[in-house]
Amino acid sequence: MDYEKMDADFLAIKSLFESGIITKMQTLEEQAPTKIAKALGLQYYSYLDKLKEPNKFTFKHIFKIAELCQLNPDLIYNVIKSQYTS
């Protein structure tokens, strides 16, 4: 993976997921929300709504976030799933 070419905001998100700091999707509210919303093809407030109720994220959204941040999509899915099973 070429981290030098990776967007700094997406690299930060990757680090937060991989280190286990993100335990709720709403934590992403302060991590380049406009940039991610645009990349997902969502309106800003629609993205914020999905962060509050992450079961509204589609698999397409999860895989897109994973692609942008060079993450295993399972890391994102597991965070979402844990919000509804704990």
Secondary structure, 3 states (H helix, E strand, C coil): CCCCCCCHHHHHHHHHHHCCCCCCHHHHHHCCHHHHHHHHCCCHHHHHHHHHCHHHCCHHHHHHHHHHHCCCHHHHHHHHHHHHHC
